[in-house]
Amino acid sequence: MKFIHIADMHLGKMLKLYNLLPLQEECLQQVTEALQNEDIDGLIIAGDVYDRAIPPQEAVNVLNRFLSTIINDLHKKVYMISGNHDSSDRLNFASSILESTGLYIETRLQKQIVYHQEEDVRIYMLPFVRPIDIRRLYPECPTTNYNEAFAYYLSQQEPLDHHYKNILITHQFVGFHAITSESEQSLSVGNAEVIDPSLFDDFDYVALGHLHAPQYVHQKHIRYSGSLAKYSFDEVKQKKGYVMVDTENMHIEEIEFKMSQDVVILKDRFENLNNPANYQEHQNDLIAVELTDTSIIPHAIEHLRMLYPHILQLTYPALMGNEVNDLHHMDQLRHTSLVELYEDFYQQSTGTSIDEASLKIIQDLLEGGENHEAS
């Protein structure tokens, strides 16, 4: 059996108020083409299908089109579990009816992990769970942390039959040294959420979801496929894609997505960034700008947006340190109006320009305060 492993689609995700759904749909189209053109039997989706429990309708429509094409047109099977961002009840709707079409959805913890068998392969489906969920089924289960709870839960399972290739799909924080990203939602305080990957050693492949960086933990067959796209600026160096697995020889291959837009950080002086010849290849990308100038450039983000329309964030790293107190900078501040200072503060904080109506309100408030002090 050959299958594709993806996870953390987060359909409906926004990056600094920018809608990533078109980029997510590009990724899903490449998965669809691989399923169509390669000799692949099925698709595994390891949780966080949506970015929030109540997804926007356009995200639901994208998933509907994606799954309909795979199941109805390509006649492939899909194995999907819920993640910590998903609503178990919503994702589980009509799941028993959909099984007859080849769409298997698991969103609730069972006393024994549900599996589906395809010839010599058994695919075990373990959705995102918390220790308290395990304790509801096994009252004697310890709930100090995720690792102890999972160890107990797995100890209550029937032994794996190694006449089959045993594949586990789950959505948890696995691996004490795993790479994390800002775009992930923490499950608990400290390391209480981390699960020892050695608990899954008996499985032939573990399709993980939750962490957004593509990586394997402990062993190469215990693997995060990563998120569909880059969902925060600390992910700019990550190569997003999907994992293709052949259970006959347990060959694992990572396939990188080809994107029409990248997520990048441009770090330079304003003068250099404002020269279109220097960064022409990034003009369509989603950009975080880090200006190395040691003083604030008035309306910098507006000027740069003339060249890079998708600047989502602008910061001055140098001004976050001791340079903020240098005489040149203080002299410039003294000659800058309160309205201009607020406008620059708003741009740096939100990555967007304040609208005229809001700016007028701020101007009236600030000028009113100044007039009151003068009187």
Secondary structure, DSSP 4 states (H G I P E B T S, - for coil): -EEEEE----BT-EETTEE-HHHHHHHHHHHHHHHHHS---EEEEES--BSSSS--HHHHHHHHHHHHIIIIIS--EEEEE--TTS-HHHHHTTHHHHGGGTEEEE-S--SS-EEEEETTEEEEEE----HHHHHHH-TT---SSHHHHHHHHHHTSPPP-TTSEEEEEEESEE-TT----TTSPP-SSTTTTEE-GGGGTTSSEEEEES--S-EE-SSTTEEE---SS--SGGGTT---EEEEEETTTTEEEEEE---SS-EEEEEE-HHHHT-TTTSGGGTTSEEEEEE--SS--TTHHHHHHTT-TTEEEEE-GGGGTGGGG-HHHHHHHHTS-HHHHHHHHHHHHHSSPPPHHHHHHHHHHHHHHHHHHH-
